[in-house]
Amino acid sequence: MNILLPDNSPMLTPEFTYGVATASFQIEGAAHNRLPSIWDTFCNTPNKIRDGSNGEIACNHFHLWQQDIDLIDSLEVDAYRLSISWPRVMTLSGELNPSGVDFYIQILDRLIAKGIKPYITLYHWDLPQYLEDRGGWLNRDTAFQFQHYANLISKAFGDRVFAYATLNEPFCSAYLGYEAGIHAPGIQGKQFGKKAAHHLLLAHGLALEVLRKNAPNAQHGIVLNFTPCYAETDNLKDREAAKLADEHFNQWYIKPIFDGAYPDLLAALPSDECPDIQEGDLAIISAPIDYLGINFYTRAVYRSDPLAGFQDVPPKDVPVTDMGWEIYPKAFSDLLISLNQKYLLPPIFITENGAAMADKLVDGKVNDDERVAYYNDHLNAVNNAISAGVDIRGYFAWSLMDNFEWAEGYLKRFGIVYVDYNTQERIIKASGHAYKALISNR
């Protein structure tokens, strides 16, 4: 199976950037070489990770990084999106940890030598545990601690980084971590989510100030995830329910960045759920960015609910991934077009898109045709958005390789490269070969 785009697609030109993406906690392992993070603590809490696993070894990328960069290079991508482990590069006293910094500098230098642009995410969910012990993202001071970390690490990296993203998916950190409690640190309560979200967005704005100063030639942005909200029926109540869900889960994170304001929903929140917004916060949060990273996987369908306002309708009789997420590529085009109409956006990069499938290794091969089809349909959805006038400059497949899939442990495989966790062997899947063919035939 191949990934096929229209012959005249701008995505078939060398100017369009193709990459692969990973995150530090999901692949690195070598937990003993860094400070503990909230995910180490969460993994060590009974019944939090589905298979009872942890990130202590993961894909052992900490020791295998050289061969992994050779693997990335073999896919002929233009760029590699990776995240920095905050607990690996900082000490308890608030200084840089030289061995942790050196690990990443070696990676950056090797990528540059191979002509692969490094896209760095400064926060992909692995908050140092000592900061969580002081309140984590519910503590306003954590935003300033993040600025301090961003300042030191960007100075150390110098001009090696092509693009910085401050945060990856603040929705997941805030809502899944501090409201639903299904991600680290596992705090539950409606009164916490929006407060954590505000401090995360403040951290983004504060970090942007030092990144611009320390890396004036790099691109600077943020990565937001979106799950477009659809009404179950066309009746007014269901449409209102979908709009309310959209404000909670999507617009809450993008509107402050581009409009310097939270959605109207803010006025309707009970006082104990309202974030502590101080004078000047929204001006910091809405500082201009050079690009917006968008992560997309699926859509959600809602019906009206008299108590909560909206109720999630699980997918039924539709194609789903191994995560149980509906495969609905049209939502990707709809999302990109609607955001472009709603906000004055900078250039967009698709920083994550992909699918978990129930991969089987047979005779040394993984024929993941379902994943190839997913990529084909979603890359075409991106092309449709570009045709409708959306300025999209690049696309990163999630993920380079199978890895620790957060609360799912090692049960779900998103990689275009298969990882045998017993031997740490990497095997390029059919999807990896198809992705390489698309890139190399531009």
N, C-alpha and C positions, 0 to 999 in steps of 0.2 A: 504493500500500500504506500501511496505517496501523499504528500501535502501539496495541493495544487491551488495556486492563486491566479486570478485573471492576468493575462499577458501584459496588460498595460498598468498593472498595480504599482504604485510608488514603493510598495513593500518589496518589490523585486529589484530595486536599485541599490547600489553600494552605500548610498547615503542613509538608508534605513538601518538602524542598529539592531542586531540580534544578539541575545545573550542567554545565559543560564543563571540561576539564582540558588543560594543556600543561606542558612543561618547558623551562627556559631554553636549554640547549644545543641542543635539538631545533628551536627556532623562531627564536631571536634573531639569529644571525649577528653582525656587527660584532665579530669576534674581536679586531681591532686595538685596540678600546676597553677591553680588559680584560687581566688576566694570563692566561697559558696555563693550561689545565686538562689533566688526564690524558687527556681525550678528544681534545684537539688533538694531543697526542703520539701517541696510539693511531692516530688517523686518518692521521698522517704516517708510520706504520710500514707498509711494503709488506705486502699480502695480509691485512690485518686487517679492512678494510671491503669488503664484497662488490663494490660498484661503484666502489671507489677514491675515493669522495667524502669530504667533510669538513663541518664545521659553520661554515665561515667566513662564509657568507652565509645558509644554511638558508632560512627563510621571510622573512628580512629584517625580522622583527618589531621589531627595535631602531629601525628608521626608520619602520615602518608601524603602530606600536602604536595610534595614534589611530583609524585606520580599522578595525583589528582589534577594538578595544573597541566601536566602533559595530556591527561584525558580531556580536559576542557579545550586545550589547544587542538586536539585531534577532531573535535566537533566543528572546528572552523568558525567559532563564534567571534563576534567583534568585542564582546564585553562580558565581564563576570561580576555579578552582584553578590557581595558577601557581607556579613555583619561582623562587627567587632564585639568581642565579649568584654563588656565593661568590667566584670570581676577579674578578667585575665590581665588587664592593662593598668588597673589602679590598685593601690595599697590601702590598707585601713587608715593610714595617716593622710590620705588624700594626695599622694604623689604617684608618679608613673612607676609601674613595675617594669624594669628594663627588659627582663627576659620575655615578658608577654608582648611588649611593644616590638621587640626584635623579631618575634614570630611573624607578626603581620608585615613588618617592613620587608622581610625576606620574600613573603608572598607577593607583595606589591611590586618589588623589584623584578621578580620572576615573570609576573604578568606583563609588566611594561616591556621587558626584554623580548617577550613573545608577541608583542603588538596587541595585547588584549587590554581594553580599557577597564580599570577598576572602578566599580560603582560601590561605594561604601555606605552601609547602614550603621548608624551609631547605636541604635537601640532596637534590638529584635527580641524584646521581652525578658531578657535575663538580668533583671535588677539585682545588684549585690544584696545579699541577705542582711548585711549590717544596716543598710538603708531602710529595708522593710521593717527591721526591728525598731526603727525610729518613726514608723508610720507609712513608709513607702510612698506611693503616689497620692495618698490621702494627706500627706504632709507637704505643704507648700515649699518647704526648704529643699525637697528632692529636685524640684525644677532647677534650683540654683546649683545643686550638686551636679546635675546633668550638664549645665553650662560649664562648670569647672572641668569636668571630664572632657567635654567636647573641645574646650580651649587647649588643654594639655595634649590631647592625642592628635589634634589637627596640626599643632606646632611640630610635633614629633614626625608626622608623616610628610611635612613640607609640601612639595608640589607633586607628590606621587599620585594623588587621587584625582580621577577625572570628574567624578560626581559624588557629592555627599547627600544622603537622606538622613535627616535628624531621627525620625521615628518610623517604625514599621507598624501599621495598623493600630493606631491608638484606641480604636473601638475595641479590639480584642483585649488589649491591656486593661482598659477601664471596665468594660462591660463584662467580659468573660472572667476577668481576674478579681474585680471588686464589687460586682453586682450579682452575676449568676453564680460565681464561685467555682466554675468548672475548669478554670485555668489558674495557675499560680498568681497570687498567693492564696487563692481559694476563699476569699472573703465574700460573704453573701449578704445582700441587703440593698433594696432600692435606693436607700439614702446615701449610698457610697459611689455609685457608678459615675454620675455626672460630676462629682467633686474630683474624682481621680482623673476624669477626662480633661477637666479644666487645667489641672496641674501639668498633665502631659502636654497639652497644647501650649501652655506657658513655657514649658521646657523647650519645646520646638522653637518658639520665637526667641528665647534667650540664647539658645545654641547658635541660631542663625547669625546673631550679632558677631560672635567670636569666629565662626567659620568664615564669614565674609572677610574678616580682617586677616585671618591666618592663611586662607587659601583663596586669594582674590581671583585666581584663574580657573578655579573649579566651578562646576554647576552645583547649585544648592537648592534642595527641595525637601519634600516629605512624601511618604508613601501611605496612602489611605486605601482601605478595602471597602468595597461596595457590594451589597446584596440588594439588587433592585426589588422594590415591593410592589406586588401586583394584587389587585382586588379579585376575590374569588368569583364574584358576579359583578354585573354592571350597576347594581343598585347603589344608591347614594351612600347608605351606611357602610357598605363594604369598601367603597372608594375612599370614604373618609378614614376608615380603619387603616387602609394601606398607606394613606398620606401621613397619618399619625406615626405609624411604624417607621416610615421613611425619615421623618424628622428625628425620631429617637436614635435610629441605627446608622443613618447615612448623613443627613444634612447637619446633624449636631457637630460633626467633625470637619466638614468642609466649609460651611458658611462662615464660621469665625475667621478662617484663614483668608477668604476672598472678600467677605463683606464686613469684617470687623464686628460681627454681631452673632448671637446665638439665634436659632429658629424661634418663632412665636411661641412655641411650646414652653419656653423658659417661664413666661408669665403665668402659665397654668400649673407649674410644678408646685407641689406642697413645699413649704419652707424648708423642711428637713432634707429635701432632695436637691435644693438649689446649691450650685457651687458658690464659693466665696470669690466673687469677681471684684478685684480691687482696681482703683483708678489707674488707667494706663495699661492694664493687662491686655485688652483687646487690640490696642495699638501695637503692642509687642507681637501678639499672635498673628496679626494681619500684615506683617512686614512682607514686602514682595519676595516671591520665590522664582527661581529660574525655570523650574519644571515641576510638574505634578506626577508622582508615581501612582498608578491605579492598579490595584489587585482585584481580580474578578474570578469567581468560580461558579456561582449559581445564582438563581433568583429565589425569592420567597413569595408565598401566596398568603393573603390574610382575609379573614372575615371579621365582621363586626362582633364585638363582645361587650355586653352592657357594663361589666365591671372593669375590665382592664382597658377597654377601648378598642383592642384588636386581639385577634387570636390567630396563631400560625396554623395553616392548613398543610399537613404533611403531604409530600408527593404520592400520587396513587395512579397506577397504570400508565406511568411515563418512564422513559429511560433515566436511570440514575447511575452515579458512580459508586465505587465501593464504600464511600462515605455516606451513601444514601442521599446524595445531593442531586437534584434534578439537572439533567443535561438540557439546557435551553439557550443555545447560542444567540438567539435573537435578542435576549435580554442584555447581552454585551453591547450590541450596536445601540439599542434603545438607551442604555445607561450613558454611553459616551456622547451620544447626540444630545440627550437631555441636559447633562452637566454643561456641555458646551453652550447650550441655549440659556442656561440659568446663570452662569458665572462668566466673568472675563478671565479666561484661563490662560496660563502660560503653555508652552509645548508639553505634551503628555507622553509619558513612557508607560507602557504596560509592564509593570515591574514583577507581577506574578500572574500566571494563568496556567492551569494544568488539571490533571485528574488522577485520583487514586483508583487503581483497578486491581482486580484479584490476579496478579501476575503469577505465572507458573514458569519455572526454569525447566525446559525440556531439551535434552541433548545439547546443553551449553548455550541455548538460545531462549530469548523471551519474545514471543510473537504477540505483542500487545496491540493488535489491530484496533481495538476499541479506543485506545488512547490516541492512536494515529488519527482516527476519525474525529475524536474530540478536538485535537489540535487543528486539523484541517478546517473544521466548522468554525472554530473560534478565531483562527487567523483570518478567515474570510469575513467574520463579523467585524473584526478590526478594520479590514479593508473597506467594508461597507460604510463604517463611520468616517473613514478618511474621505471616501467619495462624497459623503454628505457635508464635508467641510471641516471636520475635526482635525486639528493639528497634532497628529500622533507620529512620534519620531523613532520609536523603538519598541521591542517586545522581548521579554525575558521569560523563558519556560521555567515553571516551577514543577519539579525541581531537577537540578543536575542529577542527584542520585537519591535512591531510597534512604530514609533517615528516621530519626526519632520524631514521630508525628505527635508530639505534645501529649495530650491526655489519652490518645489512642496507643501510645507506646510504639512498638515496631510492627503493629498489626496492619497498618495501611501503607501502601507503597505509591508514592507520587513521582518517583524518579523516571528520567528517560535512560538512566543507567541503573541496572539491577545491582544490589549489594547483598552478597552472601555474608550474613553477620557472624557466622562461625569462622570463616576463613578471611573475611574482609576483601574477597575478590570482587572486582567491578566488572560487569558485563553490559555492554551497550545493548539496549533493547531495540526492537524494530522502530519504536518512536524516536529513539536517538539517531538512528541511521536516517530516518525520514527527515528529521529536523536538520541534520547535517546536509542532506541532499538539497533541501530548500535553500539553505544559506549559501552553499557553494555553487549553486547554479544561477545566482543572481547575475 
